[in-house]
Amino acid sequence: MTELKTFNKKELEDFVSSGDFRNFDFLPISEHRAKSQIKNLKALDNQTLLVLAFYDGKLAGYVGCFPDNYLIDGEIFHYAWLSTLFVSEEYRGKRIAKALLNKMFEEYDGNIIATEFTKEAEALYNMLGVFEYVYPKAGKRYYFRSDAAYIIPEKKPETKAAKPLFQITDAVANSLITLKNSAIKKPGFRFEILDHIDTESLEFMSEFRSRRNADEINVFIKNPWVLEGKKKDDQYLFSSYAEVFKYVWVKIYDDNSNLAACSLLQLRDGNLKIPYLFSEASDLDGFIDFLSYYIVSNKVKTLTSYQKELNSRIEQSKIFPKIYERNFERRYLFHKQLIQHLPEGFDPEYQDGDGDCMMT
C-alpha cells in the first residue's frame, strides 16, 4: 500500500534539521537544496515543496516542486515547477510516480509546469495526458574546446579503451585553439565582476521586464543547489556537487561610464549558461567582447544560450571564439488546468534562468 507525506517550508526545515531525511536507503533531498527551497521568496508558508511516497512503510520515491508566480492583471497567480521526480527501481511498476505527480497536481490545483526533463520523465508526463507543450524557446549551444575524451565514450561506451588516444587528440586540438584565441584580450572598456547583484544593477534592471527580481536572484546565488567539491553523494540522484560551480554578476559600461549591460553567468565544470541578461540589443556588442574574454580565460567548453537577441548578435561577431554550434530547443510542459487561467496572447517571457533552470 502506498502512503504519501507532504512537506511545506516549516515541515521541510524540521525534516532536514532533525537529520530524519538521512534515515532511508536513498536521500529524498540534499540538505543545501532544502535550505535553498525554504528561502525561496516566492514560496508561501503553506505550499508543498516535497512529497514522499512510502510503500509498505519504506521510502519508495519522491517528487519536489519549486513555487513561482505570475502577475496577471495586477493579481498574483501561484504555480510551481516540477524539479525532481524519482522512484526506486525496487518499486517500479507499482504506479508510485503517478501517485506522486497526482498528489502534487492536487496540492497546486493543477498549476504545474515542467521543463528540462529527462526523456523518461517526458514519456511519463505525456502518458498522463494532462500536459501541453507551449512557449518553446529556440537556442544555441556553442562549443569552444575539443572534448572527445569525454563525449565519444559517453555516447559510445565501447570506445572507452581508446580514451587515451582521444585525450591526445584533445590536447593537440586545444593547443591550436588556444593559439587562435590568443588574439582575444581583456576588453579595454570598464567592466565589473561581482558575487551578487548590487544597488546600481538593481536600478538598471528595473528598466527591463523580468520574472525574477534582484532580491530573488541574490537569494539563490547565496543558497545554491549545487556545491563546489569533488564529493559525490551517491544517495541523492540529482545535482548536488560539481568540481566547479559558481555564479558571477557582470556589469558592462559604455564609453561614458554608464551601465550598458548586466548579466548573471553560471559556470559548471566548463559549461557556461547565461541565466539572466539585461541590456538593449544595441549595447550587446560590449557584452559579447567580455563574454569572449571570459570564455577563453576560463577555458569554457560550451555555452548554452536561449537569449534570442544575444544569439543573433553572436552570429555577426568576428571575435566570438566558437568552433562549432548546434541548435537547441527548451520545451515547456504546462498542465492543462494552468493554461485555462492564462489570458489570450499570454507570454511568460522567461529568461534562461527562470524556474529552477538557474539552479543546476
Sequence and secondary structure as in RCSB ss.txt:
>XXXX:A:sequence
MTELKTFNKKELEDFVSSGDFRNFDFLPISEHRAKSQIKNLKALDNQTLLVLAFYDGKLAGYVGCFPDNYLIDGE
IFHYAWLSTLFVSEEYRGKRIAKALLNKMFEEYDGNIIATEFTKEAEALYNMLGVFEYVYPKAGKRYYFRSDAAY
IIPEKKPETKAAKPLFQITDAVANSLITLKNSAIKKPGFRFEILDHIDTESLEFMSEFRSRRNADEINVFIKNPW
VLEGKKKDDQYLFSSYAEVFKYVWVKIYDDNSNLAACSLLQLRDGNLKIPYLFSEASDLDGFIDFLSYYIVSNKV
KTLTSYQKELNSRIEQSKIFPKIYERNFERRYLFHKQLIQHLPEGFDPEYQDGDGDCMMT
>XXXX:A:secstr
 EEEEEE HHHHHHHHHTTGGGSSSS SS HHHHHHHHT TT  TTS  EEEEEETTEEEEEEEEEEEEEEETTE
EEEEEEEEEEEE GGGTTS HHHHHHHHHHHHTTT EEEES  HHHHHHHHHHT EEEEEEEEEEEEE S  HHH
HHHHH GGGGGGHHHHHHHHHHHHHHHHHHHTT    SS EEEESS  HHHHHHHTTS  SS HHHHHHHHHS S
SEESS   TT  S  EESSEEEEEEEEE TTS EEEEEEEEEETTEEEEEEEEE GGGHHHHHHHHHHHHHHTT 
 EEEE  HHHHHHHHH SS   SEEEEEEEEEEEEHHHHTTS TT      TTTTTTTT 
